[in-house]
Amino acid sequence: MEVSNYVLNRNVKYLNPLHMIFLTYVILLLVMDKTTESGFQPKYVAECILKSVLKQEKEVTIASFSPKCAIILRTLFPSLYFWIMQKRARKLARDK
């Protein structure tokens, strides 16, 4: 069952998810650079956002495995995370 069908059959009191889907599509279509183009499809992002709104989640992370690992690493071991990021930044600067 798609989330959009779920919304049409339910009375959502706190936020109109259909408006959220529409706004997500508009934002993603207006801001289309090279990185955005190679990212997730707007429909997938809208569905993820809608699911999190319906579950009343405070936070949603729409990312692949590596960025999610980086978020967890930064939360649990901030010193290690910033050390890795510093090394990556120096390597990128040196390669330029």
Secondary structure, DSSP 8 states (H G I E B T S, - for coil): --HHHHHHHS---S--HHHHHHHHHHHHHH---HHHHTS--HHHHHHHHHHHHHTT-S------HHHHHHHHHHHH-HHHHHHHHHHHHHHHHHH-
